[in-house]
Amino acid sequence: MTTLALFLVLLASFAHSSWNFLLKRSENKEIFVWGLLVAASVLLAPVGVLLAWIHPFEPVAWWFVVATIVLHTL
């Protein structure tokens, strides 16, 4: 395992445990989750566009992208 992979796994586990802790302590859980998803979408959308620009994928893959967006929106 490379150092980068280990760092990313530890970072992901810290992020997930942090937002779960904050969610449990929040008074309005629905608004907290909504705000978290909006913030993540706004912050990660440019990364997704950049990666799609650098590494374009086949047209059939766009169906999966659209399906994922719709499912997360619902």
PDB file with one MODEL, atoms N, CA, C and O in Angstrom:
MODEL        1
ATOM      1  N   MET A   1       0.849  -1.170   0.000  1.00  0.00           N
ATOM      2  CA  MET A   1       0.000   0.000   0.000  1.00  0.00           C
ATOM      3  C   MET A   1       0.896   1.236   0.000  1.00  0.00           C
ATOM      4  O   MET A   1       1.851   1.335   0.770  1.00  0.00           O
ATOM      5  N   THR A   2       0.568   2.155  -0.869  1.00  0.00           N
ATOM      6  CA  THR A   2       1.371   3.362  -0.942  1.00  0.00           C
ATOM      7  C   THR A   2       0.967   4.333   0.171  1.00  0.00           C
ATOM      8  O   THR A   2      -0.095   4.205   0.781  1.00  0.00           O
ATOM      9  N   THR A   3       1.815   5.270   0.407  1.00  0.00           N
ATOM     10  CA  THR A   3       1.545   6.276   1.431  1.00  0.00           C
ATOM     11  C   THR A   3       0.336   7.124   1.049  1.00  0.00           C
ATOM     12  O   THR A   3      -0.470   7.480   1.907  1.00  0.00           O
ATOM     13  N   LEU A   4       0.209   7.447  -0.236  1.00  0.00           N
ATOM     14  CA  LEU A   4      -0.933   8.238  -0.695  1.00  0.00           C
ATOM     15  C   LEU A   4      -2.246   7.491  -0.459  1.00  0.00           C
ATOM     16  O   LEU A   4      -3.219   8.082   0.008  1.00  0.00           O
ATOM     17  N   ALA A   5      -2.277   6.207  -0.776  1.00  0.00           N
ATOM     18  CA  ALA A   5      -3.492   5.418  -0.572  1.00  0.00           C
ATOM     19  C   ALA A   5      -3.857   5.358   0.904  1.00  0.00           C
ATOM     20  O   ALA A   5      -5.026   5.505   1.263  1.00  0.00           O
ATOM     21  N   LEU A   6      -2.886   5.148   1.742  1.00  0.00           N
ATOM     22  CA  LEU A   6      -3.137   5.113   3.176  1.00  0.00           C
ATOM     23  C   LEU A   6      -3.656   6.461   3.674  1.00  0.00           C
ATOM     24  O   LEU A   6      -4.588   6.509   4.475  1.00  0.00           O
ATOM     25  N   PHE A   7      -3.064   7.539   3.208  1.00  0.00           N
ATOM     26  CA  PHE A   7      -3.510   8.873   3.587  1.00  0.00           C
ATOM     27  C   PHE A   7      -4.947   9.124   3.153  1.00  0.00           C
ATOM     28  O   PHE A   7      -5.736   9.678   3.918  1.00  0.00           O
ATOM     29  N   LEU A   8      -5.295   8.723   1.932  1.00  0.00           N
ATOM     30  CA  LEU A   8      -6.652   8.927   1.436  1.00  0.00           C
ATOM     31  C   LEU A   8      -7.671   8.111   2.217  1.00  0.00           C
ATOM     32  O   LEU A   8      -8.771   8.592   2.489  1.00  0.00           O
ATOM     33  N   VAL A   9      -7.321   6.889   2.578  1.00  0.00           N
ATOM     34  CA  VAL A   9      -8.234   6.054   3.375  1.00  0.00           C
ATOM     35  C   VAL A   9      -8.433   6.677   4.754  1.00  0.00           C
ATOM     36  O   VAL A   9      -9.562   6.743   5.242  1.00  0.00           O
ATOM     37  N   LEU A  10      -7.367   7.128   5.381  1.00  0.00           N
ATOM     38  CA  LEU A  10      -7.479   7.764   6.691  1.00  0.00           C
ATOM     39  C   LEU A  10      -8.267   9.077   6.620  1.00  0.00           C
ATOM     40  O   LEU A  10      -9.059   9.381   7.512  1.00  0.00           O
ATOM     41  N   LEU A  11      -8.048   9.837   5.571  1.00  0.00           N
ATOM     42  CA  LEU A  11      -8.782  11.083   5.392  1.00  0.00           C
ATOM     43  C   LEU A  11     -10.270  10.816   5.193  1.00  0.00           C
ATOM     44  O   LEU A  11     -11.109  11.511   5.765  1.00  0.00           O
ATOM     45  N   ALA A  12     -10.597   9.815   4.388  1.00  0.00           N
ATOM     46  CA  ALA A  12     -12.003   9.468   4.161  1.00  0.00           C
ATOM     47  C   ALA A  12     -12.664   8.986   5.450  1.00  0.00           C
ATOM     48  O   ALA A  12     -13.806   9.348   5.734  1.00  0.00           O
ATOM     49  N   SER A  13     -11.962   8.184   6.220  1.00  0.00           N
ATOM     50  CA  SER A  13     -12.550   7.696   7.471  1.00  0.00           C
ATOM     51  C   SER A  13     -12.747   8.845   8.459  1.00  0.00           C
ATOM     52  O   SER A  13     -13.746   8.874   9.179  1.00  0.00           O
ATOM     53  N   PHE A  14     -11.821   9.778   8.502  1.00  0.00           N
ATOM     54  CA  PHE A  14     -11.981  10.938   9.374  1.00  0.00           C
ATOM     55  C   PHE A  14     -13.156  11.809   8.921  1.00  0.00           C
ATOM     56  O   PHE A  14     -13.933  12.288   9.747  1.00  0.00           O
ATOM     57  N   ALA A  15     -13.282  12.010   7.617  1.00  0.00           N
ATOM     58  CA  ALA A  15     -14.380  12.829   7.098  1.00  0.00           C
ATOM     59  C   ALA A  15     -15.730  12.198   7.423  1.00  0.00           C
ATOM     60  O   ALA A  15     -16.647  12.886   7.874  1.00  0.00           O
ATOM     61  N   HIS A  16     -15.854  10.899   7.198  1.00  0.00           N
ATOM     62  CA  HIS A  16     -17.120  10.224   7.462  1.00  0.00           C
ATOM     63  C   HIS A  16     -17.460  10.214   8.960  1.00  0.00           C
ATOM     64  O   HIS A  16     -18.606  10.453   9.342  1.00  0.00           O
ATOM     65  N   SER A  17     -16.484   9.944   9.781  1.00  0.00           N
ATOM     66  CA  SER A  17     -16.771   9.933  11.216  1.00  0.00           C
ATOM     67  C   SER A  17     -17.105  11.337  11.721  1.00  0.00           C
ATOM     68  O   SER A  17     -17.935  11.487  12.617  1.00  0.00           O
ATOM     69  N   SER A  18     -16.472  12.358  11.160  1.00  0.00           N
ATOM     70  CA  SER A  18     -16.751  13.732  11.572  1.00  0.00           C
ATOM     71  C   SER A  18     -18.169  14.141  11.217  1.00  0.00           C
ATOM     72  O   SER A  18     -18.886  14.682  12.058  1.00  0.00           O
ATOM     73  N   TRP A  19     -18.585  13.889   9.971  1.00  0.00           N
ATOM     74  CA  TRP A  19     -19.927  14.336   9.621  1.00  0.00           C
ATOM     75  C   TRP A  19     -20.989  13.493  10.305  1.00  0.00           C
ATOM     76  O   TRP A  19     -22.078  13.996  10.578  1.00  0.00           O
ATOM     77  N   ASN A  20     -20.709  12.227  10.590  1.00  0.00           N
ATOM     78  CA  ASN A  20     -21.661  11.427  11.355  1.00  0.00           C
ATOM     79  C   ASN A  20     -21.792  11.963  12.778  1.00  0.00           C
ATOM     80  O   ASN A  20     -22.898  12.024  13.316  1.00  0.00           O
ATOM     81  N   PHE A  21     -20.692  12.347  13.383  1.00  0.00           N
ATOM     82  CA  PHE A  21     -20.716  12.925  14.728  1.00  0.00           C
ATOM     83  C   PHE A  21     -21.509  14.232  14.744  1.00  0.00           C
ATOM     84  O   PHE A  21     -22.346  14.455  15.618  1.00  0.00           O
ATOM     85  N   LEU A  22     -21.228  15.094  13.754  1.00  0.00           N
ATOM     86  CA  LEU A  22     -21.938  16.368  13.683  1.00  0.00           C
ATOM     87  C   LEU A  22     -23.425  16.173  13.395  1.00  0.00           C
ATOM     88  O   LEU A  22     -24.261  16.912  13.915  1.00  0.00           O
ATOM     89  N   LEU A  23     -23.751  15.195  12.580  1.00  0.00           N
ATOM     90  CA  LEU A  23     -25.158  14.918  12.285  1.00  0.00           C
ATOM     91  C   LEU A  23     -25.904  14.478  13.531  1.00  0.00           C
ATOM     92  O   LEU A  23     -27.027  14.921  13.773  1.00  0.00           O
ATOM     93  N   LYS A  24     -25.292  13.611  14.322  1.00  0.00           N
ATOM     94  CA  LYS A  24     -25.947  13.141  15.545  1.00  0.00           C
ATOM     95  C   LYS A  24     -26.177  14.268  16.543  1.00  0.00           C
ATOM     96  O   LYS A  24     -27.139  14.228  17.310  1.00  0.00           O
ATOM     97  N   ARG A  25     -25.312  15.266  16.544  1.00  0.00           N
ATOM     98  CA  ARG A  25     -25.430  16.370  17.493  1.00  0.00           C
ATOM     99  C   ARG A  25     -26.306  17.509  16.973  1.00  0.00           C
ATOM    100  O   ARG A  25     -26.665  18.401  17.742  1.00  0.00           O
ATOM    101  N   SER A  26     -26.659  17.500  15.682  1.00  0.00           N
ATOM    102  CA  SER A  26     -27.438  18.606  15.127  1.00  0.00           C
ATOM    103  C   SER A  26     -28.889  18.525  15.580  1.00  0.00           C
ATOM    104  O   SER A  26     -29.413  17.443  15.847  1.00  0.00           O
ATOM    105  N   GLU A  27     -29.525  19.684  15.660  1.00  0.00           N
ATOM    106  CA  GLU A  27     -30.917  19.738  16.085  1.00  0.00           C
ATOM    107  C   GLU A  27     -31.864  19.421  14.939  1.00  0.00           C
ATOM    108  O   GLU A  27     -32.890  18.772  15.145  1.00  0.00           O
ATOM    109  N   ASN A  28     -31.531  19.872  13.732  1.00  0.00           N
ATOM    110  CA  ASN A  28     -32.378  19.613  12.575  1.00  0.00           C
ATOM    111  C   ASN A  28     -31.575  18.787  11.579  1.00  0.00           C
ATOM    112  O   ASN A  28     -30.834  19.333  10.761  1.00  0.00           O
ATOM    113  N   LYS A  29     -31.723  17.492  11.653  1.00  0.00           N
ATOM    114  CA  LYS A  29     -30.896  16.567  10.879  1.00  0.00           C
ATOM    115  C   LYS A  29     -31.126  16.681   9.375  1.00  0.00           C
ATOM    116  O   LYS A  29     -30.181  16.551   8.597  1.00  0.00           O
ATOM    117  N   GLU A  30     -32.363  16.922   8.957  1.00  0.00           N
ATOM    118  CA  GLU A  30     -32.649  17.023   7.524  1.00  0.00           C
ATOM    119  C   GLU A  30     -31.942  18.211   6.894  1.00  0.00           C
ATOM    120  O   GLU A  30     -31.374  18.108   5.807  1.00  0.00           O
ATOM    121  N   ILE A  31     -31.983  19.338   7.588  1.00  0.00           N
ATOM    122  CA  ILE A  31     -31.316  20.532   7.057  1.00  0.00           C
ATOM    123  C   ILE A  31     -29.805  20.352   7.066  1.00  0.00           C
ATOM    124  O   ILE A  31     -29.122  20.810   6.151  1.00  0.00           O
ATOM    125  N   PHE A  32     -29.283  19.696   8.081  1.00  0.00           N
ATOM    126  CA  PHE A  32     -27.841  19.451   8.147  1.00  0.00           C
ATOM    127  C   PHE A  32     -27.392  18.587   6.966  1.00  0.00           C
ATOM    128  O   PHE A  32     -26.401  18.903   6.307  1.00  0.00           O
ATOM    129  N   VAL A  33     -28.117  17.501   6.698  1.00  0.00           N
ATOM    130  CA  VAL A  33     -27.757  16.619   5.581  1.00  0.00           C
ATOM    131  C   VAL A  33     -27.901  17.352   4.258  1.00  0.00           C
ATOM    132  O   VAL A  33     -27.060  17.209   3.370  1.00  0.00           O
ATOM    133  N   TRP A  34     -28.967  18.139   4.123  1.00  0.00           N
ATOM    134  CA  TRP A  34     -29.165  18.898   2.885  1.00  0.00           C
ATOM    135  C   TRP A  34     -28.006  19.872   2.663  1.00  0.00           C
ATOM    136  O   TRP A  34     -27.464  19.957   1.562  1.00  0.00           O
ATOM    137  N   GLY A  35     -27.636  20.595   3.702  1.00  0.00           N
ATOM    138  CA  GLY A  35     -26.520  21.534   3.587  1.00  0.00           C
ATOM    139  C   GLY A  35     -25.208  20.839   3.284  1.00  0.00           C
ATOM    140  O   GLY A  35     -24.393  21.341   2.510  1.00  0.00           O
ATOM    141  N   LEU A  36     -25.008  19.684   3.895  1.00  0.00           N
ATOM    142  CA  LEU A  36     -23.792  18.912   3.632  1.00  0.00           C
ATOM    143  C   LEU A  36     -23.724  18.460   2.174  1.00  0.00           C
ATOM    144  O   LEU A  36     -22.669  18.544   1.546  1.00  0.00           O
ATOM    145  N   LEU A  37     -24.838  17.985   1.639  1.00  0.00           N
ATOM    146  CA  LEU A  37     -24.868  17.539   0.248  1.00  0.00           C
ATOM    147  C   LEU A  37     -24.700  18.702  -0.728  1.00  0.00           C
ATOM    148  O   LEU A  37     -24.037  18.563  -1.755  1.00  0.00           O
ATOM    149  N   VAL A  38     -25.296  19.836  -0.408  1.00  0.00           N
ATOM    150  CA  VAL A  38     -25.134  21.008  -1.270  1.00  0.00           C
ATOM    151  C   VAL A  38     -23.679  21.467  -1.270  1.00  0.00           C
ATOM    152  O   VAL A  38     -23.113  21.755  -2.325  1.00  0.00           O
ATOM    153  N   ALA A  39     -23.076  21.534  -0.083  1.00  0.00           N
ATOM    154  CA  ALA A  39     -21.675  21.959   0.003  1.00  0.00           C
ATOM    155  C   ALA A  39     -20.759  20.994  -0.742  1.00  0.00           C
ATOM    156  O   ALA A  39     -19.853  21.423  -1.457  1.00  0.00           O
ATOM    157  N   ALA A  40     -20.990  19.700  -0.577  1.00  0.00           N
ATOM    158  CA  ALA A  40     -20.157  18.711  -1.268  1.00  0.00           C
ATOM    159  C   ALA A  40     -20.340  18.809  -2.776  1.00  0.00           C
ATOM    160  O   ALA A  40     -19.372  18.692  -3.527  1.00  0.00           O
ATOM    161  N   SER A  41     -21.568  19.020  -3.223  1.00  0.00           N
ATOM    162  CA  SER A  41     -21.826  19.137  -4.660  1.00  0.00           C
ATOM    163  C   SER A  41     -21.143  20.363  -5.250  1.00  0.00           C
ATOM    164  O   SER A  41     -20.540  20.295  -6.321  1.00  0.00           O
ATOM    165  N   VAL A  42     -21.243  21.477  -4.548  1.00  0.00           N
ATOM    166  CA  VAL A  42     -20.633  22.714  -5.046  1.00  0.00           C
ATOM    167  C   VAL A  42     -19.112  22.597  -5.063  1.00  0.00           C
ATOM    168  O   VAL A  42     -18.464  23.066  -5.999  1.00  0.00           O
ATOM    169  N   LEU A  43     -18.544  21.978  -4.041  1.00  0.00           N
ATOM    170  CA  LEU A  43     -17.086  21.864  -3.966  1.00  0.00           C
ATOM    171  C   LEU A  43     -16.535  20.819  -4.935  1.00  0.00           C
ATOM    172  O   LEU A  43     -15.441  20.992  -5.472  1.00  0.00           O
ATOM    173  N   LEU A  44     -17.283  19.734  -5.162  1.00  0.00           N
ATOM    174  CA  LEU A  44     -16.762  18.647  -5.979  1.00  0.00           C
ATOM    175  C   LEU A  44     -17.166  18.717  -7.446  1.00  0.00           C
ATOM    176  O   LEU A  44     -16.580  18.017  -8.272  1.00  0.00           O
ATOM    177  N   ALA A  45     -18.149  19.540  -7.793  1.00  0.00           N
ATOM    178  CA  ALA A  45     -18.565  19.663  -9.198  1.00  0.00           C
ATOM    179  C   ALA A  45     -17.410  20.118 -10.099  1.00  0.00           C
ATOM    180  O   ALA A  45     -17.224  19.537 -11.168  1.00  0.00           O
ATOM    181  N   PRO A  46     -16.633  21.125  -9.715  1.00  0.00           N
ATOM    182  CA  PRO A  46     -15.504  21.509 -10.572  1.00  0.00           C
ATOM    183  C   PRO A  46     -14.477  20.384 -10.745  1.00  0.00           C
ATOM    184  O   PRO A  46     -13.879  20.246 -11.812  1.00  0.00           O
ATOM    185  N   VAL A  47     -14.278  19.595  -9.711  1.00  0.00           N
ATOM    186  CA  VAL A  47     -13.346  18.466  -9.818  1.00  0.00           C
ATOM    187  C   VAL A  47     -13.873  17.456 -10.828  1.00  0.00           C
ATOM    188  O   VAL A  47     -13.114  16.938 -11.648  1.00  0.00           O
ATOM    189  N   GLY A  48     -15.174  17.175 -10.770  1.00  0.00           N
ATOM    190  CA  GLY A  48     -15.779  16.239 -11.721  1.00  0.00           C
ATOM    191  C   GLY A  48     -15.688  16.736 -13.152  1.00  0.00           C
ATOM    192  O   GLY A  48     -15.400  15.961 -14.065  1.00  0.00           O
ATOM    193  N   VAL A  49     -15.932  18.020 -13.353  1.00  0.00           N
ATOM    194  CA  VAL A  49     -15.833  18.594 -14.699  1.00  0.00           C
ATOM    195  C   VAL A  49     -14.390  18.526 -15.192  1.00  0.00           C
ATOM    196  O   VAL A  49     -14.140  18.189 -16.349  1.00  0.00           O
ATOM    197  N   LEU A  50     -13.462  18.839 -14.330  1.00  0.00           N
ATOM    198  CA  LEU A  50     -12.046  18.780 -14.719  1.00  0.00           C
ATOM    199  C   LEU A  50     -11.619  17.359 -15.081  1.00  0.00           C
ATOM    200  O   LEU A  50     -10.936  17.146 -16.083  1.00  0.00           O
ATOM    201  N   LEU A  51     -12.020  16.397 -14.267  1.00  0.00           N
ATOM    202  CA  LEU A  51     -11.663  15.010 -14.565  1.00  0.00           C
ATOM    203  C   LEU A  51     -12.325  14.513 -15.846  1.00  0.00           C
ATOM    204  O   LEU A  51     -11.712  13.769 -16.611  1.00  0.00           O
ATOM    205  N   ALA A  52     -13.571  14.918 -16.086  1.00  0.00           N
ATOM    206  CA  ALA A  52     -14.247  14.532 -17.328  1.00  0.00           C
ATOM    207  C   ALA A  52     -13.578  15.180 -18.536  1.00  0.00           C
ATOM    208  O   ALA A  52     -13.566  14.609 -19.626  1.00  0.00           O
ATOM    209  N   TRP A  53     -13.031  16.359 -18.341  1.00  0.00           N
ATOM    210  CA  TRP A  53     -12.337  17.053 -19.433  1.00  0.00           C
ATOM    211  C   TRP A  53     -10.993  16.371 -19.738  1.00  0.00           C
ATOM    212  O   TRP A  53     -10.631  16.179 -20.899  1.00  0.00           O
ATOM    213  N   ILE A  54     -10.277  16.017 -18.693  1.00  0.00           N
ATOM    214  CA  ILE A  54      -8.956  15.402 -18.865  1.00  0.00           C
ATOM    215  C   ILE A  54      -9.075  13.961 -19.350  1.00  0.00           C
ATOM    216  O   ILE A  54      -8.330  13.536 -20.233  1.00  0.00           O
ATOM    217  N   HIS A  55     -10.018  13.206 -18.770  1.00  0.00           N
ATOM    218  CA  HIS A  55     -10.210  11.796 -19.105  1.00  0.00           C
ATOM    219  C   HIS A  55     -11.643  11.585 -19.592  1.00  0.00           C
ATOM    220  O   HIS A  55     -12.485  11.093 -18.842  1.00  0.00           O
ATOM    221  N   PRO A  56     -11.925  11.957 -20.852  1.00  0.00           N
ATOM    222  CA  PRO A  56     -13.303  11.813 -21.329  1.00  0.00           C
ATOM    223  C   PRO A  56     -13.720  10.338 -21.375  1.00  0.00           C
ATOM    224  O   PRO A  56     -12.909   9.453 -21.646  1.00  0.00           O
ATOM    225  N   PHE A  57     -15.002  10.104 -21.104  1.00  0.00           N
ATOM    226  CA  PHE A  57     -15.480   8.731 -21.160  1.00  0.00           C
ATOM    227  C   PHE A  57     -16.489   8.585 -22.283  1.00  0.00           C
ATOM    228  O   PHE A  57     -16.935   9.568 -22.875  1.00  0.00           O
ATOM    229  N   GLU A  58     -16.836   7.354 -22.561  1.00  0.00           N
ATOM    230  CA  GLU A  58     -17.686   7.051 -23.708  1.00  0.00           C
ATOM    231  C   GLU A  58     -19.111   7.563 -23.481  1.00  0.00           C
ATOM    232  O   GLU A  58     -19.538   7.735 -22.340  1.00  0.00           O
ATOM    233  N   PRO A  59     -19.843   7.804 -24.573  1.00  0.00           N
ATOM    234  CA  PRO A  59     -21.197   8.353 -24.445  1.00  0.00           C
ATOM    235  C   PRO A  59     -22.139   7.503 -23.587  1.00  0.00           C
ATOM    236  O   PRO A  59     -23.003   8.049 -22.901  1.00  0.00           O
ATOM    237  N   VAL A  60     -21.988   6.193 -23.615  1.00  0.00           N
ATOM    238  CA  VAL A  60     -22.875   5.350 -22.802  1.00  0.00           C
ATOM    239  C   VAL A  60     -22.671   5.602 -21.310  1.00  0.00           C
ATOM    240  O   VAL A  60     -23.587   5.380 -20.518  1.00  0.00           O
ATOM    241  N   ALA A  61     -21.491   6.058 -20.918  1.00  0.00           N
ATOM    242  CA  ALA A  61     -21.211   6.330 -19.512  1.00  0.00           C
ATOM    243  C   ALA A  61     -22.002   7.527 -19.006  1.00  0.00           C
ATOM    244  O   ALA A  61     -22.255   7.633 -17.806  1.00  0.00           O
ATOM    245  N   TRP A  62     -22.398   8.433 -19.902  1.00  0.00           N
ATOM    246  CA  TRP A  62     -23.181   9.594 -19.468  1.00  0.00           C
ATOM    247  C   TRP A  62     -24.526   9.182 -18.881  1.00  0.00           C
ATOM    248  O   TRP A  62     -25.067   9.886 -18.028  1.00  0.00           O
ATOM    249  N   TRP A  63     -25.077   8.047 -19.324  1.00  0.00           N
ATOM    250  CA  TRP A  63     -26.329   7.556 -18.734  1.00  0.00           C
ATOM    251  C   TRP A  63     -26.133   7.268 -17.243  1.00  0.00           C
ATOM    252  O   TRP A  63     -27.009   7.551 -16.426  1.00  0.00           O
ATOM    253  N   PHE A  64     -24.981   6.705 -16.905  1.00  0.00           N
ATOM    254  CA  PHE A  64     -24.690   6.419 -15.497  1.00  0.00           C
ATOM    255  C   PHE A  64     -24.470   7.712 -14.705  1.00  0.00           C
ATOM    256  O   PHE A  64     -24.870   7.815 -13.545  1.00  0.00           O
ATOM    257  N   VAL A  65     -23.842   8.676 -15.332  1.00  0.00           N
ATOM    258  CA  VAL A  65     -23.631   9.968 -14.671  1.00  0.00           C
ATOM    259  C   VAL A  65     -24.979  10.633 -14.397  1.00  0.00           C
ATOM    260  O   VAL A  65     -25.225  11.114 -13.290  1.00  0.00           O
ATOM    261  N   VAL A  66     -25.838  10.659 -15.394  1.00  0.00           N
ATOM    262  CA  VAL A  66     -27.156  11.276 -15.237  1.00  0.00           C
ATOM    263  C   VAL A  66     -27.984  10.512 -14.204  1.00  0.00           C
ATOM    264  O   VAL A  66     -28.660  11.126 -13.379  1.00  0.00           O
ATOM    265  N   ALA A  67     -27.937   9.185 -14.241  1.00  0.00           N
ATOM    266  CA  ALA A  67     -28.687   8.378 -13.267  1.00  0.00           C
ATOM    267  C   ALA A  67     -28.197   8.650 -11.845  1.00  0.00           C
ATOM    268  O   ALA A  67     -29.004   8.736 -10.919  1.00  0.00           O
ATOM    269  N   THR A  68     -26.902   8.783 -11.669  1.00  0.00           N
ATOM    270  CA  THR A  68     -26.347   9.082 -10.351  1.00  0.00           C
ATOM    271  C   THR A  68     -26.799  10.453  -9.867  1.00  0.00           C
ATOM    272  O   THR A  68     -27.162  10.612  -8.701  1.00  0.00           O
ATOM    273  N   ILE A  69     -26.780  11.431 -10.745  1.00  0.00           N
ATOM    274  CA  ILE A  69     -27.221  12.783 -10.382  1.00  0.00           C
ATOM    275  C   ILE A  69     -28.690  12.762  -9.975  1.00  0.00           C
ATOM    276  O   ILE A  69     -29.062  13.357  -8.964  1.00  0.00           O
ATOM    277  N   VAL A  70     -29.527  12.078 -10.760  1.00  0.00           N
ATOM    278  CA  VAL A  70     -30.959  12.021 -10.456  1.00  0.00           C
ATOM    279  C   VAL A  70     -31.191  11.322  -9.112  1.00  0.00           C
ATOM    280  O   VAL A  70     -31.970  11.803  -8.289  1.00  0.00           O
ATOM    281  N   LEU A  71     -30.523  10.200  -8.893  1.00  0.00           N
ATOM    282  CA  LEU A  71     -30.708   9.468  -7.633  1.00  0.00           C
ATOM    283  C   LEU A  71     -30.265  10.282  -6.422  1.00  0.00           C
ATOM    284  O   LEU A  71     -30.925  10.267  -5.383  1.00  0.00           O
ATOM    285  N   HIS A  72     -29.151  10.987  -6.557  1.00  0.00           N
ATOM    286  CA  HIS A  72     -28.692  11.808  -5.440  1.00  0.00           C
ATOM    287  C   HIS A  72     -29.606  13.005  -5.215  1.00  0.00           C
ATOM    288  O   HIS A  72     -29.774  13.451  -4.080  1.00  0.00           O
ATOM    289  N   THR A  73     -30.193  13.527  -6.281  1.00  0.00           N
ATOM    290  CA  THR A  73     -31.109  14.645  -6.140  1.00  0.00           C
ATOM    291  C   THR A  73     -32.396  14.213  -5.433  1.00  0.00           C
ATOM    292  O   THR A  73     -32.931  14.935  -4.592  1.00  0.00           O
ATOM    293  N   LEU A  74     -32.869  13.043  -5.787  1.00  0.00           N
ATOM    294  CA  LEU A  74     -34.098  12.541  -5.133  1.00  0.00           C
ATOM    295  C   LEU A  74     -33.822  12.186  -3.689  1.00  0.00           C
ATOM    296  O   LEU A  74     -34.726  11.749  -2.977  1.00  0.00           O
TER     297      LEU A  74
ENDMDL
END
